[in-house]
Amino acid sequence: MKEFITSYIGEFISVVIAGFGGWFFGRKKQNAEVTSAEIDNEIKLSDYYKTMLDDLGSRYEQKYKDITALYESREKLLRDEITMLKNKIKILRQENISLKKRISELEKEVIK
């Protein structure tokens, strides 16, 4: 049994040393890959924010145009309503004048 352990202990130590050496020398490469991935992610994120900000300007312009059109249509509607009410006032004044004349005529008939 002792021979079995001694024959494989050298191989075991060489595997451990190789594993440690691979880890030790590979960590610089791994750190560089992680840093590169972080930089790529930050670039993608900045592109995403840039796209959002570019889109924000066009969305703002569209909303501004929509609100302007809404206010203009509302103003036109109110102006039309004012014109209609002025015409109605004019008609009611004429009707009032004619009714006053009619009252005056009827009062004259009653007095006679």
Biopython code that builds the backbone (N, CA, C, O; Angstrom):
import numpy as np
from Bio.PDB.StructureBuilder import StructureBuilder

atoms = [
    (1, "MET", "N", (0.823, -1.185, 0.000)),
    (1, "MET", "CA", (0.000, 0.000, 0.000)),
    (1, "MET", "C", (0.871, 1.253, 0.000)),
    (1, "MET", "O", (0.566, 2.250, -0.656)),
    (2, "LYS", "N", (1.974, 1.169, 0.765)),
    (2, "LYS", "CA", (2.885, 2.290, 0.841)),
    (2, "LYS", "C", (3.499, 2.572, -0.527)),
    (2, "LYS", "O", (3.688, 3.729, -0.903)),
    (3, "GLU", "N", (3.801, 1.537, -1.249)),
    (3, "GLU", "CA", (4.361, 1.702, -2.587)),
    (3, "GLU", "C", (3.334, 2.367, -3.521)),
    (3, "GLU", "O", (3.686, 3.205, -4.352)),
    (4, "PHE", "N", (2.095, 1.986, -3.369)),
    (4, "PHE", "CA", (1.022, 2.550, -4.202)),
    (4, "PHE", "C", (0.911, 4.063, -3.968)),
    (4, "PHE", "O", (0.807, 4.844, -4.914)),
    (5, "ILE", "N", (0.936, 4.455, -2.696)),
    (5, "ILE", "CA", (0.818, 5.871, -2.341)),
    (5, "ILE", "C", (2.052, 6.633, -2.812)),
    (5, "ILE", "O", (1.919, 7.720, -3.375)),
    (6, "THR", "N", (3.247, 6.090, -2.597)),
    (6, "THR", "CA", (4.468, 6.794, -2.999)),
    (6, "THR", "C", (4.577, 6.901, -4.510)),
    (6, "THR", "O", (5.117, 7.885, -5.015)),
    (7, "SER", "N", (4.083, 5.922, -5.238)),
    (7, "SER", "CA", (4.174, 5.997, -6.698)),
    (7, "SER", "C", (3.245, 7.069, -7.270)),
    (7, "SER", "O", (3.560, 7.691, -8.284)),
    (8, "TYR", "N", (2.134, 7.276, -6.637)),
    (8, "TYR", "CA", (1.175, 8.272, -7.143)),
    (8, "TYR", "C", (1.310, 9.640, -6.481)),
    (8, "TYR", "O", (0.729, 10.609, -6.969)),
    (9, "ILE", "N", (2.054, 9.746, -5.395)),
    (9, "ILE", "CA", (2.184, 11.041, -4.716)),
    (9, "ILE", "C", (2.921, 12.049, -5.592)),
    (9, "ILE", "O", (2.600, 13.237, -5.564)),
    (10, "GLY", "N", (3.882, 11.604, -6.353)),
    (10, "GLY", "CA", (4.605, 12.498, -7.263)),
    (10, "GLY", "C", (3.685, 13.019, -8.351)),
    (10, "GLY", "O", (3.718, 14.200, -8.696)),
    (11, "GLU", "N", (2.869, 12.132, -8.885)),
    (11, "GLU", "CA", (1.915, 12.554, -9.916)),
    (11, "GLU", "C", (0.882, 13.521, -9.341)),
    (11, "GLU", "O", (0.492, 14.492, -9.988)),
    (12, "PHE", "N", (0.453, 13.238, -8.123)),
    (12, "PHE", "CA", (-0.526, 14.105, -7.469)),
    (12, "PHE", "C", (0.060, 15.500, -7.257)),
    (12, "PHE", "O", (-0.599, 16.506, -7.523)),
    (13, "ILE", "N", (1.295, 15.552, -6.780)),
    (13, "ILE", "CA", (1.946, 16.843, -6.540)),
    (13, "ILE", "C", (2.130, 17.594, -7.856)),
    (13, "ILE", "O", (1.923, 18.806, -7.910)),
    (14, "SER", "N", (2.517, 16.887, -8.914)),
    (14, "SER", "CA", (2.700, 17.560, -10.204)),
    (14, "SER", "C", (1.369, 18.084, -10.746)),
    (14, "SER", "O", (1.338, 19.151, -11.358)),
    (15, "VAL", "N", (0.277, 17.363, -10.536)),
    (15, "VAL", "CA", (-1.050, 17.832, -10.958)),
    (15, "VAL", "C", (-1.442, 19.070, -10.163)),
    (15, "VAL", "O", (-1.969, 20.028, -10.730)),
    (16, "VAL", "N", (-1.191, 19.062, -8.856)),
    (16, "VAL", "CA", (-1.527, 20.219, -8.014)),
    (16, "VAL", "C", (-0.696, 21.424, -8.439)),
    (16, "VAL", "O", (-1.220, 22.533, -8.545)),
    (17, "ILE", "N", (0.605, 21.212, -8.685)),
    (17, "ILE", "CA", (1.470, 22.315, -9.106)),
    (17, "ILE", "C", (1.025, 22.843, -10.474)),
    (17, "ILE", "O", (0.994, 24.055, -10.686)),
    (18, "ALA", "N", (0.685, 21.956, -11.389)),
    (18, "ALA", "CA", (0.225, 22.379, -12.715)),
    (18, "ALA", "C", (-1.086, 23.158, -12.602)),
    (18, "ALA", "O", (-1.279, 24.167, -13.280)),
    (19, "GLY", "N", (-1.974, 22.683, -11.749)),
    (19, "GLY", "CA", (-3.243, 23.388, -11.540)),
    (19, "GLY", "C", (-3.018, 24.766, -10.950)),
    (19, "GLY", "O", (-3.625, 25.744, -11.386)),
    (20, "PHE", "N", (-2.140, 24.845, -9.952)),
    (20, "PHE", "CA", (-1.830, 26.135, -9.340)),
    (20, "PHE", "C", (-1.168, 27.063, -10.352)),
    (20, "PHE", "O", (-1.503, 28.245, -10.426)),
    (21, "GLY", "N", (-0.229, 26.532, -11.128)),
    (21, "GLY", "CA", (0.449, 27.333, -12.154)),
    (21, "GLY", "C", (-0.542, 27.830, -13.200)),
    (21, "GLY", "O", (-0.479, 28.987, -13.616)),
    (22, "GLY", "N", (-1.445, 26.970, -13.622)),
    (22, "GLY", "CA", (-2.469, 27.374, -14.594)),
    (22, "GLY", "C", (-3.369, 28.460, -14.034)),
    (22, "GLY", "O", (-3.707, 29.422, -14.724)),
    (23, "TRP", "N", (-3.754, 28.297, -12.779)),
    (23, "TRP", "CA", (-4.602, 29.316, -12.144)),
    (23, "TRP", "C", (-3.842, 30.627, -11.996)),
    (23, "TRP", "O", (-4.372, 31.698, -12.291)),
    (24, "PHE", "N", (-2.570, 30.533, -11.526)),
    (24, "PHE", "CA", (-1.772, 31.725, -11.261)),
    (24, "PHE", "C", (-1.529, 32.525, -12.535)),
    (24, "PHE", "O", (-1.677, 33.747, -12.551)),
    (25, "PHE", "N", (-1.155, 31.824, -13.601)),
    (25, "PHE", "CA", (-0.872, 32.535, -14.848)),
    (25, "PHE", "C", (-2.151, 32.839, -15.641)),
    (25, "PHE", "O", (-2.155, 33.751, -16.468)),
    (26, "GLY", "N", (-3.204, 32.110, -15.408)),
    (26, "GLY", "CA", (-4.459, 32.326, -16.131)),
    (26, "GLY", "C", (-5.313, 33.430, -15.547)),
    (26, "GLY", "O", (-6.215, 33.937, -16.214)),
    (27, "ARG", "N", (-5.039, 33.812, -14.302)),
    (27, "ARG", "CA", (-5.895, 34.836, -13.689)),
    (27, "ARG", "C", (-5.694, 36.202, -14.332)),
    (27, "ARG", "O", (-6.639, 36.988, -14.398)),
    (28, "LYS", "N", (-4.488, 36.507, -14.807)),
    (28, "LYS", "CA", (-4.275, 37.778, -15.510)),
    (28, "LYS", "C", (-5.119, 37.820, -16.780)),
    (28, "LYS", "O", (-5.739, 38.833, -17.103)),
    (29, "LYS", "N", (-5.128, 36.700, -17.487)),
    (29, "LYS", "CA", (-5.934, 36.620, -18.707)),
    (29, "LYS", "C", (-7.420, 36.740, -18.363)),
    (29, "LYS", "O", (-8.179, 37.428, -19.045)),
    (30, "GLN", "N", (-7.809, 36.059, -17.301)),
    (30, "GLN", "CA", (-9.214, 36.100, -16.893)),
    (30, "GLN", "C", (-9.598, 37.517, -16.450)),
    (30, "GLN", "O", (-10.681, 37.994, -16.790)),
    (31, "ASN", "N", (-8.727, 38.192, -15.699)),
    (31, "ASN", "CA", (-9.004, 39.576, -15.285)),
    (31, "ASN", "C", (-9.105, 40.494, -16.498)),
    (31, "ASN", "O", (-9.954, 41.384, -16.534)),
    (32, "ALA", "N", (-8.242, 40.282, -17.490)),
    (32, "ALA", "CA", (-8.295, 41.085, -18.712)),
    (32, "ALA", "C", (-9.603, 40.836, -19.460)),
    (32, "ALA", "O", (-10.200, 41.776, -19.984)),
    (33, "GLU", "N", (-10.054, 39.589, -19.516)),
    (33, "GLU", "CA", (-11.319, 39.267, -20.185)),
    (33, "GLU", "C", (-12.496, 39.896, -19.450)),
    (33, "GLU", "O", (-13.419, 40.414, -20.079)),
    (34, "VAL", "N", (-12.464, 39.852, -18.117)),
    (34, "VAL", "CA", (-13.541, 40.454, -17.329)),
    (34, "VAL", "C", (-13.574, 41.963, -17.552)),
    (34, "VAL", "O", (-14.643, 42.545, -17.731)),
    (35, "THR", "N", (-12.405, 42.590, -17.543)),
    (35, "THR", "CA", (-12.332, 44.034, -17.784)),
    (35, "THR", "C", (-12.846, 44.371, -19.177)),
    (35, "THR", "O", (-13.579, 45.343, -19.355)),
    (36, "SER", "N", (-12.466, 43.579, -20.152)),
    (36, "SER", "CA", (-12.927, 43.791, -21.526)),
    (36, "SER", "C", (-14.444, 43.649, -21.611)),
    (36, "SER", "O", (-15.106, 44.436, -22.287)),
    (37, "ALA", "N", (-14.992, 42.650, -20.927)),
    (37, "ALA", "CA", (-16.447, 42.457, -20.931)),
    (37, "ALA", "C", (-17.147, 43.637, -20.259)),
    (37, "ALA", "O", (-18.193, 44.085, -20.728)),
    (38, "GLU", "N", (-16.574, 44.144, -19.161)),
    (38, "GLU", "CA", (-17.165, 45.302, -18.485)),
    (38, "GLU", "C", (-17.158, 46.524, -19.398)),
    (38, "GLU", "O", (-18.140, 47.265, -19.458)),
    (39, "ILE", "N", (-16.052, 46.734, -20.106)),
    (39, "ILE", "CA", (-15.962, 47.870, -21.028)),
    (39, "ILE", "C", (-16.990, 47.728, -22.146)),
    (39, "ILE", "O", (-17.648, 48.702, -22.513)),
    (40, "ASP", "N", (-17.129, 46.517, -22.688)),
    (40, "ASP", "CA", (-18.128, 46.288, -23.744)),
    (40, "ASP", "C", (-19.537, 46.576, -23.236)),
    (40, "ASP", "O", (-20.348, 47.187, -23.932)),
    (41, "ASN", "N", (-19.816, 46.127, -22.008)),
    (41, "ASN", "CA", (-21.145, 46.378, -21.435)),
    (41, "ASN", "C", (-21.385, 47.871, -21.230)),
    (41, "ASN", "O", (-22.487, 48.362, -21.474)),
    (42, "GLU", "N", (-20.357, 48.598, -20.780)),
    (42, "GLU", "CA", (-20.514, 50.039, -20.590)),
    (42, "GLU", "C", (-20.722, 50.753, -21.922)),
    (42, "GLU", "O", (-21.501, 51.702, -22.003)),
    (43, "ILE", "N", (-20.033, 50.303, -22.963)),
    (43, "ILE", "CA", (-20.220, 50.896, -24.294)),
    (43, "ILE", "C", (-21.644, 50.646, -24.786)),
    (43, "ILE", "O", (-22.291, 51.549, -25.317)),
    (44, "LYS", "N", (-22.131, 49.412, -24.607)),
    (44, "LYS", "CA", (-23.503, 49.097, -25.020)),
    (44, "LYS", "C", (-24.508, 49.937, -24.239)),
    (44, "LYS", "O", (-25.486, 50.429, -24.802)),
    (45, "LEU", "N", (-24.260, 50.098, -22.935)),
    (45, "LEU", "CA", (-25.163, 50.881, -22.101)),
    (45, "LEU", "C", (-25.156, 52.351, -22.526)),
    (45, "LEU", "O", (-26.209, 52.987, -22.585)),
    (46, "SER", "N", (-23.974, 52.886, -22.821)),
    (46, "SER", "CA", (-23.917, 54.289, -23.260)),
    (46, "SER", "C", (-24.606, 54.459, -24.618)),
    (46, "SER", "O", (-25.254, 55.479, -24.851)),
    (47, "ASP", "N", (-24.477, 53.481, -25.512)),
    (47, "ASP", "CA", (-25.188, 53.540, -26.796)),
    (47, "ASP", "C", (-26.698, 53.503, -26.581)),
    (47, "ASP", "O", (-27.450, 54.199, -27.264)),
    (48, "TYR", "N", (-27.132, 52.682, -25.622)),
    (48, "TYR", "CA", (-28.555, 52.585, -25.309)),
    (48, "TYR", "C", (-29.079, 53.932, -24.802)),
    (48, "TYR", "O", (-30.131, 54.397, -25.241)),
    (49, "TYR", "N", (-28.340, 54.556, -23.875)),
    (49, "TYR", "CA", (-28.761, 55.856, -23.349)),
    (49, "TYR", "C", (-28.730, 56.927, -24.433)),
    (49, "TYR", "O", (-29.601, 57.796, -24.473)),
    (50, "LYS", "N", (-27.737, 56.869, -25.306)),
    (50, "LYS", "CA", (-27.652, 57.833, -26.408)),
    (50, "LYS", "C", (-28.867, 57.690, -27.318)),
    (50, "LYS", "O", (-29.456, 58.688, -27.736)),
    (51, "THR", "N", (-29.239, 56.454, -27.623)),
    (51, "THR", "CA", (-30.418, 56.208, -28.452)),
    (51, "THR", "C", (-31.676, 56.748, -27.771)),
    (51, "THR", "O", (-32.531, 57.357, -28.414)),
    (52, "MET", "N", (-31.774, 56.516, -26.460)),
    (52, "MET", "CA", (-32.935, 57.015, -25.728)),
    (52, "MET", "C", (-32.985, 58.538, -25.757)),
    (52, "MET", "O", (-34.056, 59.120, -25.932)),
    (53, "LEU", "N", (-31.833, 59.187, -25.586)),
    (53, "LEU", "CA", (-31.816, 60.649, -25.594)),
    (53, "LEU", "C", (-32.118, 61.202, -26.980)),
    (53, "LEU", "O", (-32.810, 62.212, -27.106)),
    (54, "ASP", "N", (-31.609, 60.553, -28.018)),
    (54, "ASP", "CA", (-31.927, 60.991, -29.378)),
    (54, "ASP", "C", (-33.418, 60.847, -29.639)),
    (54, "ASP", "O", (-34.034, 61.723, -30.246)),
    (55, "ASP", "N", (-33.991, 59.759, -29.188)),
    (55, "ASP", "CA", (-35.419, 59.508, -29.355)),
    (55, "ASP", "C", (-36.233, 60.496, -28.523)),
    (55, "ASP", "O", (-37.338, 60.878, -28.910)),
    (56, "LEU", "N", (-35.689, 60.904, -27.389)),
    (56, "LEU", "CA", (-36.401, 61.831, -26.518)),
    (56, "LEU", "C", (-36.667, 63.157, -27.222)),
    (56, "LEU", "O", (-37.745, 63.733, -27.077)),
    (57, "GLY", "N", (-35.697, 63.638, -27.977)),
    (57, "GLY", "CA", (-35.887, 64.895, -28.703)),
    (57, "GLY", "C", (-37.008, 64.801, -29.719)),
    (57, "GLY", "O", (-37.839, 65.704, -29.819)),
    (58, "SER", "N", (-37.034, 63.718, -30.470)),
    (58, "SER", "CA", (-38.093, 63.567, -31.480)),
    (58, "SER", "C", (-39.455, 63.359, -30.821)),
    (58, "SER", "O", (-40.467, 63.858, -31.313)),
    (59, "ARG", "N", (-39.480, 62.622, -29.706)),
    (59, "ARG", "CA", (-40.754, 62.441, -29.003)),
    (59, "ARG", "C", (-41.246, 63.765, -28.434)),
    (59, "ARG", "O", (-42.444, 64.047, -28.459)),
    (60, "TYR", "N", (-40.316, 64.585, -27.916)),
    (60, "TYR", "CA", (-40.692, 65.892, -27.385)),
    (60, "TYR", "C", (-41.270, 66.769, -28.492)),
    (60, "TYR", "O", (-42.293, 67.427, -28.302)),
    (61, "GLU", "N", (-40.613, 66.774, -29.645)),
    (61, "GLU", "CA", (-41.101, 67.562, -30.785)),
    (61, "GLU", "C", (-42.505, 67.122, -31.181)),
    (61, "GLU", "O", (-43.373, 67.958, -31.431)),
    (62, "GLN", "N", (-42.728, 65.815, -31.238)),
    (62, "GLN", "CA", (-44.040, 65.297, -31.633)),
    (62, "GLN", "C", (-45.105, 65.701, -30.619)),
    (62, "GLN", "O", (-46.198, 66.121, -30.999)),
    (63, "LYS", "N", (-44.791, 65.575, -29.327)),
    (63, "LYS", "CA", (-45.758, 65.962, -28.293)),
    (63, "LYS", "C", (-46.046, 67.464, -28.363)),
    (63, "LYS", "O", (-47.188, 67.888, -28.190)),
    (64, "TYR", "N", (-45.011, 68.262, -28.615)),
    (64, "TYR", "CA", (-45.195, 69.707, -28.732)),
    (64, "TYR", "C", (-46.117, 70.031, -29.904)),
    (64, "TYR", "O", (-47.005, 70.875, -29.788)),
    (65, "LYS", "N", (-45.903, 69.359, -31.029)),
    (65, "LYS", "CA", (-46.763, 69.582, -32.197)),
    (65, "LYS", "C", (-48.194, 69.153, -31.901)),
    (65, "LYS", "O", (-49.142, 69.832, -32.295)),
    (66, "ASP", "N", (-48.354, 68.026, -31.207)),
    (66, "ASP", "CA", (-49.698, 67.552, -30.863)),
    (66, "ASP", "C", (-50.418, 68.554, -29.968)),
    (66, "ASP", "O", (-51.588, 68.867, -30.190)),
    (67, "ILE", "N", (-49.713, 69.054, -28.955)),
    (67, "ILE", "CA", (-50.335, 70.009, -28.030)),
    (67, "ILE", "C", (-50.665, 71.312, -28.750)),
    (67, "ILE", "O", (-51.724, 71.897, -28.523)),
    (68, "THR", "N", (-49.765, 71.769, -29.616)),
    (68, "THR", "CA", (-50.022, 72.989, -30.383)),
    (68, "THR", "C", (-51.258, 72.815, -31.262)),
    (68, "THR", "O", (-52.109, 73.702, -31.327)),
    (69, "ALA", "N", (-51.352, 71.680, -31.932)),
    (69, "ALA", "CA", (-52.521, 71.417, -32.779)),
    (69, "ALA", "C", (-53.796, 71.355, -31.939)),
    (69, "ALA", "O", (-54.844, 71.847, -32.357)),
    (70, "LEU", "N", (-53.702, 70.752, -30.758)),
    (70, "LEU", "CA", (-54.860, 70.660, -29.874)),
    (70, "LEU", "C", (-55.325, 72.049, -29.444)),
    (70, "LEU", "O", (-56.519, 72.345, -29.473)),
    (71, "TYR", "N", (-54.377, 72.903, -29.043)),
    (71, "TYR", "CA", (-54.743, 74.257, -28.629)),
    (71, "TYR", "C", (-55.310, 75.065, -29.791)),
    (71, "TYR", "O", (-56.253, 75.834, -29.605)),
    (72, "GLU", "N", (-54.751, 74.902, -30.976)),
    (72, "GLU", "CA", (-55.264, 75.634, -32.138)),
    (72, "GLU", "C", (-56.680, 75.188, -32.484)),
    (72, "GLU", "O", (-57.532, 76.014, -32.813)),
    (73, "SER", "N", (-56.930, 73.880, -32.411)),
    (73, "SER", "CA", (-58.286, 73.404, -32.711)),
    (73, "SER", "C", (-59.268, 73.866, -31.639)),
    (73, "SER", "O", (-60.413, 74.206, -31.938)),
    (74, "ARG", "N", (-58.812, 73.876, -30.389)),
    (74, "ARG", "CA", (-59.670, 74.347, -29.298)),
    (74, "ARG", "C", (-59.977, 75.842, -29.474)),
    (74, "ARG", "O", (-61.107, 76.281, -29.261)),
    (75, "GLU", "N", (-58.957, 76.613, -29.864)),
    (75, "GLU", "CA", (-59.150, 78.042, -30.097)),
    (75, "GLU", "C", (-60.145, 78.276, -31.235)),
    (75, "GLU", "O", (-61.013, 79.143, -31.131)),
    (76, "LYS", "N", (-60.023, 77.512, -32.316)),
    (76, "LYS", "CA", (-60.943, 77.652, -33.449)),
    (76, "LYS", "C", (-62.364, 77.306, -33.018)),
    (76, "LYS", "O", (-63.319, 77.991, -33.383)),
    (77, "LEU", "N", (-62.490, 76.240, -32.242)),
    (77, "LEU", "CA", (-63.806, 75.835, -31.758)),
    (77, "LEU", "C", (-64.425, 76.944, -30.907)),
    (77, "LEU", "O", (-65.605, 77.261, -31.061)),
    (78, "LEU", "N", (-63.633, 77.529, -30.012)),
    (78, "LEU", "CA", (-64.157, 78.601, -29.160)),
    (78, "LEU", "C", (-64.502, 79.849, -29.973)),
    (78, "LEU", "O", (-65.499, 80.513, -29.690)),
    (79, "ARG", "N", (-63.692, 80.171, -30.975)),
    (79, "ARG", "CA", (-64.001, 81.326, -31.832)),
    (79, "ARG", "C", (-65.308, 81.092, -32.598)),
    (79, "ARG", "O", (-66.132, 81.996, -32.727)),
    (80, "ASP", "N", (-65.483, 79.871, -33.101)),
    (80, "ASP", "CA", (-66.732, 79.542, -33.805)),
    (80, "ASP", "C", (-67.925, 79.650, -32.862)),
    (80, "ASP", "O", (-68.992, 80.129, -33.246)),
    (81, "GLU", "N", (-67.733, 79.199, -31.622)),
    (81, "GLU", "CA", (-68.814, 79.273, -30.645)),
    (81, "GLU", "C", (-69.146, 80.735, -30.319)),
    (81, "GLU", "O", (-70.315, 81.092, -30.176)),
    (82, "ILE", "N", (-68.119, 81.569, -30.203)),
    (82, "ILE", "CA", (-68.346, 83.002, -29.948)),
    (82, "ILE", "C", (-69.119, 83.629, -31.101)),
    (82, "ILE", "O", (-70.057, 84.394, -30.876)),
    (83, "THR", "N", (-68.734, 83.314, -32.326)),
    (83, "THR", "CA", (-69.434, 83.845, -33.505)),
    (83, "THR", "C", (-70.894, 83.401, -33.505)),
    (83, "THR", "O", (-71.791, 84.199, -33.779)),
    (84, "MET", "N", (-71.127, 82.134, -33.199)),
    (84, "MET", "CA", (-72.492, 81.612, -33.162)),
    (84, "MET", "C", (-73.313, 82.330, -32.087)),
    (84, "MET", "O", (-74.468, 82.688, -32.315)),
    (85, "LEU", "N", (-72.706, 82.537, -30.911)),
    (85, "LEU", "CA", (-73.435, 83.209, -29.831)),
    (85, "LEU", "C", (-73.710, 84.676, -30.169)),
    (85, "LEU", "O", (-74.764, 85.202, -29.813)),
    (86, "LYS", "N", (-72.779, 85.338, -30.849)),
    (86, "LYS", "CA", (-73.022, 86.719, -31.280)),
    (86, "LYS", "C", (-74.191, 86.781, -32.255)),
    (86, "LYS", "O", (-75.032, 87.675, -32.168)),
    (87, "ASN", "N", (-74.241, 85.834, -33.180)),
    (87, "ASN", "CA", (-75.371, 85.784, -34.127)),
    (87, "ASN", "C", (-76.677, 85.523, -33.391)),
    (87, "ASN", "O", (-77.714, 86.097, -33.723)),
    (88, "LYS", "N", (-76.616, 84.660, -32.397)),
    (88, "LYS", "CA", (-77.824, 84.352, -31.622)),
    (88, "LYS", "C", (-78.290, 85.596, -30.861)),
    (88, "LYS", "O", (-79.487, 85.873, -30.786)),
    (89, "ILE", "N", (-77.336, 86.340, -30.298)),
    (89, "ILE", "CA", (-77.684, 87.584, -29.596)),
    (89, "ILE", "C", (-78.341, 88.564, -30.563)),
    (89, "ILE", "O", (-79.337, 89.204, -30.228)),
    (90, "LYS", "N", (-77.782, 88.676, -31.751)),
    (90, "LYS", "CA", (-78.334, 89.582, -32.770)),
    (90, "LYS", "C", (-79.779, 89.195, -33.108)),
    (90, "LYS", "O", (-80.659, 90.052, -33.189)),
    (91, "ILE", "N", (-80.006, 87.892, -33.303)),
    (91, "ILE", "CA", (-81.358, 87.408, -33.624)),
    (91, "ILE", "C", (-82.305, 87.670, -32.461)),
    (91, "ILE", "O", (-83.443, 88.093, -32.668)),
    (92, "LEU", "N", (-81.839, 87.421, -31.233)),
    (92, "LEU", "CA", (-82.695, 87.634, -30.061)),
    (92, "LEU", "C", (-83.006, 89.119, -29.861)),
    (92, "LEU", "O", (-84.108, 89.465, -29.433)),
    (93, "ARG", "N", (-82.058, 89.990, -30.164)),
    (93, "ARG", "CA", (-82.327, 91.436, -30.072)),
    (93, "ARG", "C", (-83.411, 91.845, -31.074)),
    (93, "ARG", "O", (-84.329, 92.597, -30.744)),
    (94, "GLN", "N", (-83.288, 91.337, -32.299)),
    (94, "GLN", "CA", (-84.301, 91.655, -33.312)),
    (94, "GLN", "C", (-85.666, 91.130, -32.879)),
    (94, "GLN", "O", (-86.687, 91.801, -33.030)),
    (95, "GLU", "N", (-85.657, 89.921, -32.340)),
    (95, "GLU", "CA", (-86.927, 89.348, -31.865)),
    (95, "GLU", "C", (-87.482, 90.172, -30.707)),
    (95, "GLU", "O", (-88.690, 90.396, -30.623)),
    (96, "ASN", "N", (-86.603, 90.620, -29.820)),
    (96, "ASN", "CA", (-87.022, 91.439, -28.685)),
    (96, "ASN", "C", (-87.625, 92.760, -29.167)),
    (96, "ASN", "O", (-88.655, 93.203, -28.659)),
    (97, "ILE", "N", (-86.977, 93.378, -30.146)),
    (97, "ILE", "CA", (-87.498, 94.635, -30.708)),
    (97, "ILE", "C", (-88.869, 94.410, -31.338)),
    (97, "ILE", "O", (-89.785, 95.205, -31.129)),
    (98, "SER", "N", (-89.014, 93.336, -32.104)),
    (98, "SER", "CA", (-90.314, 93.073, -32.743)),
    (98, "SER", "C", (-91.384, 92.761, -31.698)),
    (98, "SER", "O", (-92.541, 93.149, -31.860)),
    (99, "LEU", "N", (-91.003, 92.063, -30.627)),
    (99, "LEU", "CA", (-91.991, 91.771, -29.575)),
    (99, "LEU", "C", (-92.383, 93.040, -28.817)),
    (99, "LEU", "O", (-93.541, 93.203, -28.430)),
    (100, "LYS", "N", (-91.426, 93.929, -28.608)),
    (100, "LYS", "CA", (-91.759, 95.198, -27.955)),
    (100, "LYS", "C", (-92.729, 96.001, -28.823)),
    (100, "LYS", "O", (-93.665, 96.616, -28.312)),
    (101, "LYS", "N", (-92.499, 95.990, -30.138)),
    (101, "LYS", "CA", (-93.427, 96.672, -31.054)),
    (101, "LYS", "C", (-94.804, 96.044, -30.972)),
    (101, "LYS", "O", (-95.817, 96.744, -30.943)),
    (102, "ARG", "N", (-94.835, 94.744, -30.936)),
    (102, "ARG", "CA", (-96.128, 94.030, -30.862)),
    (102, "ARG", "C", (-96.844, 94.367, -29.563)),
    (102, "ARG", "O", (-98.057, 94.578, -29.555)),
    (103, "ILE", "N", (-96.084, 94.419, -28.446)),
    (103, "ILE", "CA", (-96.690, 94.788, -27.160)),
    (103, "ILE", "C", (-97.248, 96.206, -27.240)),
    (103, "ILE", "O", (-98.360, 96.482, -26.790)),
    (104, "SER", "N", (-96.465, 97.075, -27.810)),
    (104, "SER", "CA", (-96.907, 98.469, -27.952)),
    (104, "SER", "C", (-98.186, 98.548, -28.787)),
    (104, "SER", "O", (-99.103, 99.287, -28.430)),
    (105, "GLU", "N", (-98.262, 97.821, -29.863)),
    (105, "GLU", "CA", (-99.461, 97.806, -30.716)),
    (105, "GLU", "C", (-100.659, 97.256, -29.954)),
    (105, "GLU", "O", (-101.763, 97.793, -30.043)),
    (106, "LEU", "N", (-100.433, 96.185, -29.209)),
    (106, "LEU", "CA", (-101.539, 95.585, -28.454)),
    (106, "LEU", "C", (-102.021, 96.511, -27.344)),
    (106, "LEU", "O", (-103.219, 96.583, -27.068)),
    (107, "GLU", "N", (-101.093, 97.219, -26.708)),
    (107, "GLU", "CA", (-101.499, 98.172, -25.667)),
    (107, "GLU", "C", (-102.338, 99.307, -26.270)),
    (107, "GLU", "O", (-103.297, 99.769, -25.653)),
    (108, "LYS", "N", (-101.974, 99.747, -27.466)),
    (108, "LYS", "CA", (-102.741, 100.799, -28.142)),
    (108, "LYS", "C", (-104.142, 100.305, -28.485)),
    (108, "LYS", "O", (-105.111, 101.058, -28.387)),
    (109, "GLU", "N", (-104.248, 99.057, -28.880)),
    (109, "GLU", "CA", (-105.564, 98.496, -29.211)),
    (109, "GLU", "C", (-106.429, 98.375, -27.968)),
    (109, "GLU", "O", (-107.635, 98.620, -28.013)),
    (110, "VAL", "N", (-105.813, 97.999, -26.868)),
    (110, "VAL", "CA", (-106.572, 97.842, -25.632)),
    (110, "VAL", "C", (-107.062, 99.206, -25.138)),
    (110, "VAL", "O", (-108.174, 99.302, -24.620)),
    (111, "ILE", "N", (-106.289, 100.219, -25.281)),
    (111, "ILE", "CA", (-106.641, 101.567, -24.840)),
    (111, "ILE", "C", (-107.793, 102.108, -25.690)),
    (111, "ILE", "O", (-108.629, 102.829, -25.145)),
    (112, "LYS", "N", (-107.886, 101.825, -26.915)),
    (112, "LYS", "CA", (-108.925, 102.349, -27.799)),
    (112, "LYS", "C", (-110.225, 101.816, -27.411)),
    (112, "LYS", "O", (-111.236, 102.138, -28.035)),
]
sb = StructureBuilder()
sb.init_structure("model")
sb.init_model(0)
sb.init_chain("A")
sb.init_seg("    ")
for serial, (resi, resn, name, xyz) in enumerate(atoms, 1):
    if name == "N":
        sb.init_residue(resn, " ", resi, " ")
    sb.init_atom(name, np.array(xyz, "f"), 0.0, 1.0, " ", f" {name:<3s}", serial, name[0])
structure = sb.get_structure()
